Amino acid sequence: MNKTSRIYLTGFMTSGKSTIGPILANVLGWEFCDLDKEIETAHNKTVVQIFEHFGEDYFRKTEAEYLTAYSLKNNIIISLGGGTIVNDKNLEVIKNTGLLVYLKVSRETLQRRLKNKTDRPLFRDLVLAERPDEEFANRIDNLLNSRAAYYEQADITIESDKNRIGVTIDILANKIMEILENEKLG
């Protein structure tokens, strides 16, 4: 299986995966898949609604099934949900079938982006209850810490909040093109 025909984008929610992914896919001439959006479309429900109606375990099982199916496609950029790689079997599929790119964002940026979003199941309660910034910071830190070991296994890490989106895409596209070229030459 050619690992360079699949690129997985990972990172915390609001890190830019769904924004950068389609643009990168367009630059490469590849297909783009947002796992969360695919699951939402199939269920005719948002991720929040799926969590509420079926629970997180159901969502994670469904997410793993979709990941496995899309891992068989070639020339595809796959945007993973923020917690997809926390499942060891998912991480194994990802590492065995493609390049893993981590879009790293600071806690401060994440907090600013999440502060008013009600479409993120893990933060919805804080937003709706208008909880203090300190609670957002604590929850983000706890999740980042629990996911750090997984994110650190990425083949490429891009600090996506330190650059403008176009610069980030340009840097990422150049790094990926370099890897693809090295694979062809190697």
Disulfide bonds with the S-S distance in Angstrom:
none
